Amino acid sequence: MKVWLAAALGAFALAGCGGNDTGGASAIGLAPADANGYVELDSSLDSDQWSKVQALLDRFPSKPQLVVELDKQLSEEQLQWDRDVDPALGDTVAAIWLGNTPDEVVVATQPDDDAKFESLVDKLADEANTEYATAEVDGWTVVAEEQSTIDALTSGDGELADDDGYQAALDQLPDERLAFGWVSKRALPSNFPKVQFDWLAGSIEARDDGASATFVERLTGDAANYTSRRIEEAPADTLAFLSFDTKSLRSQTSSLAPLANVFGIRVDQLLADIEGEAALWVLPAPGFPEVTLVLTTSSPARTESQLRQLLQGTPLPLHIAVVGDQVVATTASNPADALKRAQVGGSLADDEDFKEAKDAAGMPDETGGFLYVDVADALPLLSLAGYAGVDVPKELLENLRPVRSVIAWSQADGTTSAQTLFVHIQ
């Protein structure tokens, strides 16, 4: 709905954040038990979350251009933030999804100015050449494309807030949130391909030293965490490191089966042979960065052959070899030497930059897999990319300078799995 779009664009206009409010009331009490989805946005620019957003954006040189662009987007709808949008909204804007089509959504807020809210709805209706239905429900002003959608809201039984799945999602999401949403599997059409979750949820959080996004789902099977040992093998100057559990890949064998037709290999056999944790890391090197993939396998010779077939044609100058019970694919000239670098110069596990990123993000020792990117140390390489014929926009480089690192990980808790992405900004 364009009401929701205008609210989101207006909030991001950043017309001067500040203050210490914790945000407004939640509209979750309006959502009936059979609602398919719920989204809530902190729309008070005086809230603590928006103050942190303002402080973070102040560190980026492109912030003025961002504000100009968002103001332009509003003006194209014949709207101004201060005049039309801000007074029409309350401290919270929520969207409640009641059916299986995008039209069956009710938007709720508690306007600071009722007349301004009515005027905003009228403007958006005129622009869309349609009419919106509005009503007052339990102290909230609600709007929808059809009156029948509002009727479904008010006639629904129970409350989504009491749903076990909704409560389980909230338990996994940060307490401080700029926005969050929840959607049930029942929202999917009957002909949608089979999925392995009961519900999905997500949130965005602004922190003093960065921003994070968290996504949670209720799985139909159990997932497990592990402590990475490969991080002891990756060198201290690693620019990027990916750890993943091959057990989780084996659970996706059926969905990966079409790759057999593309690459001509037995994907199920390849995954069946690989055991435990696998890792990929990237190191700085003259010319092109050094890339190394390490796999432990029960059949090294067969895995080496399949990996050669899988990676044939790649533009990287890869060397693939069996080292002990492991298969190593690397752009280094000697695969065995690629595994010894951490023994000489120290490992990523002891690297101060990595430990700083891990602590800032709050990543636990046990995860279901994680990704780490040292943006600060990789930036000089991007700056030199022009000499290799790669065009990296100057504006991109300037806006990456405040970013210290990016770290993402998954974590299982029984049948619930959470994925978190954190961008460390200084």
C-alpha positions in Angstrom: 0.0 0.0 0.0 1.2 3.5 -0.8 0.3 4.7 2.7 2.9 2.2 4.1 5.4 3.3 1.4 5.0 7.0 2.2 5.4 6.3 5.9 8.6 4.3 5.3 10.1 6.9 3.0 9.1 9.7 5.3 10.7 8.1 8.3 14.0 7.7 6.4 13.9 11.4 5.5 15.6 12.0 8.9 14.2 15.4 9.4 16.2 15.7 12.6 16.3 12.8 15.0 17.0 13.1 18.7 15.7 12.4 22.1 15.5 9.3 24.3 12.0 7.9 23.8 11.8 4.2 23.5 9.1 4.3 20.8 5.4 4.1 20.8 2.8 1.4 21.7 2.5 -1.8 19.7 -0.5 -2.5 17.5 -0.1 -6.3 17.9 -3.3 -6.4 19.9 -5.3 -5.5 16.8 -4.1 -8.6 14.9 -6.4 -11.6 15.1 -5.0 -15.1 15.9 -5.4 -16.2 12.2 -3.5 -13.2 10.8 -0.9 -14.3 8.2 1.6 -11.6 9.0 2.5 -8.5 11.0 5.0 -5.7 10.5 5.8 -2.9 12.9 7.9 0.3 12.4 9.1 2.7 15.0 8.0 5.9 13.2 8.9 8.4 16.0 12.0 10.3 14.9 12.5 11.2 18.6 13.0 7.6 19.6 16.3 6.1 20.8 16.5 3.9 17.7 16.2 6.8 15.3 18.8 8.8 17.3 21.2 5.9 16.7 20.3 5.8 13.0 21.1 9.5 12.8 24.4 9.1 14.5 25.4 6.2 12.3 24.4 8.0 9.1 26.4 11.1 10.1 29.5 9.0 9.7 28.9 8.5 5.9 29.6 11.3 3.4 26.6 10.4 1.3 24.1 11.1 3.9 23.1 14.6 2.5 22.5 13.0 -0.9 20.4 10.3 0.7 18.2 12.9 2.4 17.8 14.8 -0.9 16.8 11.7 -2.8 14.2 10.7 -0.2 12.8 14.2 -0.2 12.6 13.9 -4.0 10.7 10.6 -3.7 8.2 12.2 -1.4 7.8 15.3 -3.6 7.0 13.0 -6.6 4.0 12.0 -4.6 3.2 15.7 -4.0 4.2 15.2 -0.3 6.4 16.9 2.2 7.6 15.2 5.3 7.1 18.1 7.8 3.8 19.2 6.2 2.1 16.0 5.2 3.6 12.9 6.6 5.1 13.5 10.1 1.9 14.9 11.7 -0.2 12.2 10.0 1.7 9.4 11.8 2.0 8.4 15.4 5.0 6.8 17.1 4.2 3.4 15.6 3.1 2.3 12.1 1.9 -1.3 11.7 0.7 -3.5 8.9 -1.5 -6.5 9.5 -1.7 -9.1 6.7 -5.1 -10.9 6.9 -5.3 -12.8 3.7 -3.2 -14.4 1.0 -3.0 -11.4 -1.4 -1.0 -8.1 -1.0 -4.3 -6.2 -1.0 -5.6 -7.8 2.2 -3.5 -5.6 4.5 -4.6 -3.1 7.2 -2.2 -0.3 8.2 -2.6 1.1 11.7 -1.2 4.1 13.5 -2.2 6.7 16.1 -1.9 10.0 14.3 -0.6 13.1 15.9 -3.1 15.0 13.8 -6.3 13.3 12.6 -7.0 15.9 10.0 -3.5 15.5 8.6 -3.9 11.7 8.5 -7.2 12.1 6.5 -5.5 14.5 4.2 -2.6 12.1 3.6 -4.9 9.2 2.8 -7.0 11.4 0.4 -3.8 12.5 -1.4 -2.6 9.0 -1.8 -6.0 7.8 -2.9 -6.2 10.6 -5.6 -2.8 9.7 -6.8 -3.7 6.0 -7.1 -7.1 6.8 -8.5 -8.8 4.7 -5.9 -10.5 5.0 -2.5 -9.2 3.8 0.9 -11.5 2.6 3.7 -10.6 4.0 7.2 -11.9 3.3 10.7 -11.2 3.7 14.4 -10.4 0.4 16.1 -9.4 0.2 19.8 -7.7 3.5 19.8 -6.0 3.0 16.5 -6.7 4.6 13.1 -6.7 1.9 10.5 -6.8 2.1 6.7 -7.2 -0.6 4.0 -7.9 -0.8 0.3 -11.3 -2.5 1.0 -13.8 -2.2 3.9 -14.0 -6.0 3.9 -10.4 -6.2 5.0 -11.1 -3.9 8.0 -14.2 -6.0 8.7 -12.0 -9.1 8.8 -9.7 -7.4 11.3 -12.5 -6.5 13.7 -14.3 -9.8 13.4 -11.3 -12.1 13.9 -11.1 -14.3 17.0 -8.3 -14.3 19.5 -5.0 -12.4 19.2 -1.8 -13.1 17.2 0.1 -11.9 20.3 -0.9 -15.1 22.0 0.3 -17.3 19.2 3.2 -19.6 20.3 5.1 -19.1 17.1 4.8 -15.3 17.3 6.0 -15.4 20.9 8.9 -17.7 20.0 10.0 -15.3 17.4 10.0 -12.3 19.7 12.1 -14.3 22.2 14.8 -14.6 19.5 14.7 -10.9 18.3 16.4 -8.0 20.0 14.4 -6.0 22.5 15.4 -2.7 20.9 14.1 -2.7 17.3 13.7 -0.1 14.6 11.3 -2.4 12.7 10.3 -6.1 12.8 8.0 -8.4 11.0 6.5 -11.9 11.3 4.8 -14.1 8.7 3.2 -17.6 8.9 3.7 -20.4 6.4 -0.1 -20.3 6.0 0.3 -17.1 4.0 1.9 -19.1 1.2 -0.5 -20.1 -1.6 -1.4 -23.8 -1.8 0.6 -24.4 -5.0 3.8 -22.9 -3.5 6.7 -25.3 -3.4 7.2 -27.2 -0.2 9.1 -25.2 2.4 11.0 -26.2 5.6 9.6 -23.7 8.0 6.5 -22.9 10.0 7.0 -19.2 10.3 9.6 -16.5 9.5 10.4 -13.3 11.5 13.0 -10.5 11.2 14.1 -7.3 12.8 16.4 -4.3 12.2 18.3 -2.7 15.1 20.5 0.4 15.2 23.3 0.3 17.7 25.9 2.8 18.8 28.6 1.0 16.9 26.7 -0.4 14.0 23.5 -1.9 12.6 22.2 -5.4 12.7 19.5 -7.5 11.0 18.2 -10.7 12.6 16.0 -13.3 10.9 14.4 -16.2 12.7 12.5 -19.2 11.5 10.8 -22.2 13.0 12.2 -25.3 11.2 10.5 -28.6 10.7 13.7 -30.4 11.8 16.5 -29.9 14.3 19.6 -27.8 13.6 22.9 -27.9 15.5 25.6 -25.5 16.5 29.4 -26.1 16.5 32.6 -24.4 17.5 34.8 -23.6 14.5 38.2 -25.3 14.4 39.0 -24.2 10.9 39.4 -20.6 12.3 42.6 -22.0 13.8 43.8 -22.9 10.3 43.0 -19.6 8.6 45.9 -17.1 8.7 45.7 -14.0 10.9 45.6 -11.6 7.9 42.5 -13.3 6.4 40.3 -10.7 4.7 37.2 -12.9 4.5 36.4 -16.2 6.2 33.4 -18.6 5.7 32.7 -21.6 8.0 29.8 -23.9 7.2 28.6 -27.3 8.4 28.3 -29.8 5.6 25.6 -31.7 7.6 23.2 -28.8 6.8 24.1 -29.0 3.1 23.2 -32.7 3.1 19.8 -31.9 4.3 19.3 -29.9 1.2 20.4 -32.6 -1.2 17.0 -32.8 -3.0 17.0 -29.1 -3.7 20.6 -29.3 -5.0 20.0 -32.3 -7.2 19.4 -30.2 -10.4 23.1 -29.2 -10.1 23.9 -32.7 -11.3 22.5 -31.9 -14.7 24.4 -28.6 -14.8 27.8 -29.9 -13.7 27.5 -33.6 -14.5 28.4 -34.8 -11.0 26.6 -36.8 -8.3 25.8 -34.0 -5.9 24.4 -36.4 -3.3 27.6 -38.5 -3.4 29.8 -35.4 -3.1 27.9 -34.2 0.0 27.7 -37.6 1.5 31.6 -37.9 1.4 32.2 -34.4 2.9 32.3 -34.5 6.7 32.1 -31.9 9.5 33.1 -28.2 9.1 34.3 -26.8 5.8 35.8 -23.4 5.3 36.8 -20.9 2.7 39.1 -17.9 3.3 40.6 -15.1 1.3 44.0 -13.6 1.9 45.7 -10.5 0.5 48.3 -11.3 -2.2 50.1 -9.6 -5.0 47.7 -9.2 -7.9 44.6 -11.3 -7.2 43.8 -12.3 -3.5 44.6 -15.8 -2.5 41.5 -18.0 -2.1 41.5 -21.3 -0.3 38.7 -23.9 0.2 39.2 -26.8 2.7 37.0 -29.9 3.0 37.3 -33.0 5.2 36.1 -36.1 3.3 35.7 -39.9 3.8 36.8 -40.4 0.2 39.6 -37.9 -0.6 40.3 -39.2 -4.1 36.7 -39.2 -5.2 36.0 -35.8 -3.7 39.1 -34.4 -5.4 37.9 -35.7 -8.7 34.4 -34.4 -8.3 35.7 -31.0 -7.1 37.9 -30.7 -10.2 34.9 -31.4 -12.4 32.7 -29.0 -10.4 35.3 -26.1 -10.6 36.5 -26.7 -14.1 36.2 -23.6 -16.2 36.4 -21.2 -13.3 38.6 -18.1 -14.1 40.6 -18.6 -10.9 44.0 -20.3 -11.3 43.0 -23.1 -8.8 45.3 -25.9 -7.6 43.4 -28.9 -6.1 45.1 -31.6 -4.0 44.5 -34.1 -1.2 46.3 -33.1 2.0 45.9 -35.9 4.6 42.2 -36.6 4.8 41.4 -33.2 3.4 40.8 -31.8 -0.1 42.2 -28.3 -0.6 41.4 -26.1 -3.6 43.4 -22.9 -3.6 44.9 -20.2 -5.8 48.2 -20.6 -3.9 50.8 -22.5 -5.8 51.0 -25.3 -3.2 47.8 -26.5 -1.5 49.8 -28.0 1.4 51.6 -24.7 2.1 48.2 -22.9 2.1 47.3 -24.9 5.3 50.6 -24.0 7.0 50.4 -20.2 6.9 48.6 -19.9 10.2 51.4 -21.9 11.9 53.9 -19.3 10.8 52.1 -16.0 11.2 49.3 -16.8 13.7 45.7 -17.7 13.1 42.5 -15.7 12.6 41.2 -17.0 16.0 43.9 -14.8 17.7 43.6 -11.8 15.3 42.7 -8.6 17.2 40.5 -7.3 14.4 38.5 -10.5 14.3 38.1 -10.6 18.0 36.9 -6.9 18.0 34.4 -7.7 15.2 33.1 -10.8 17.1 32.7 -8.9 20.4 31.0 -5.9 18.7 28.5 -8.1 17.0 27.9 -10.3 20.0 28.6 -13.5 18.0 28.8 -16.6 20.3 31.6 -19.2 20.1 29.1 -21.9 19.0 27.2 -21.1 15.8 25.6 -23.0 12.9 28.2 -21.3 10.6 29.5 -17.8 10.1 31.0 -15.3 7.7 33.5 -12.6 8.5 34.7 -9.8 6.2 37.5 -7.4 7.3 36.3 -4.4 5.3 38.9 -2.0 6.8 41.8 -4.1 5.6 40.2 -5.0 2.3 39.5 -1.4 1.4 43.1 -0.6 0.3 42.9 -3.5 -2.1 39.7 -2.1 -3.6 41.4 1.2 -3.9 44.1 -0.4 -6.1 41.6 -2.3 -8.2 41.7 0.4 -10.8 45.2 -0.7 -11.7 43.8 -4.1 -12.5 41.2 -2.7 -14.8 38.3 -2.9 -12.3 36.2 0.2 -12.0 35.4 0.9 -8.4 33.4 4.1 -7.9 35.1 6.7 -5.7 31.8 7.3 -3.9 31.6 3.6 -2.9 35.1 3.7 -1.5 34.4 6.8 0.5 31.2 5.3 1.9 33.0 2.1 2.9 35.6 3.9 5.0 33.3 4.1 8.2 32.6 0.3 7.9 35.1 -1.7 10.1 33.8 -5.2 9.4 30.8 -7.3 8.5 30.0 -10.5 10.4 27.0 -12.9 9.9 26.2 -16.1 11.7 23.4 -18.6 12.3 22.5 -20.2 15.6 20.0 -23.0 16.4 17.9 -23.4 19.5 16.0 -26.7 19.1 13.7 -26.2 16.1 14.3 -22.5 16.0 17.1 -21.0 13.9 18.3 -17.4 13.9 20.5 -15.6 11.4 22.2 -12.3 12.3 24.1 -9.9 10.1 26.0 -7.1 11.9 27.8 -4.2 10.2 30.4 -2.6 12.5 30.6 1.2 11.8 33.1 3.5 13.4 
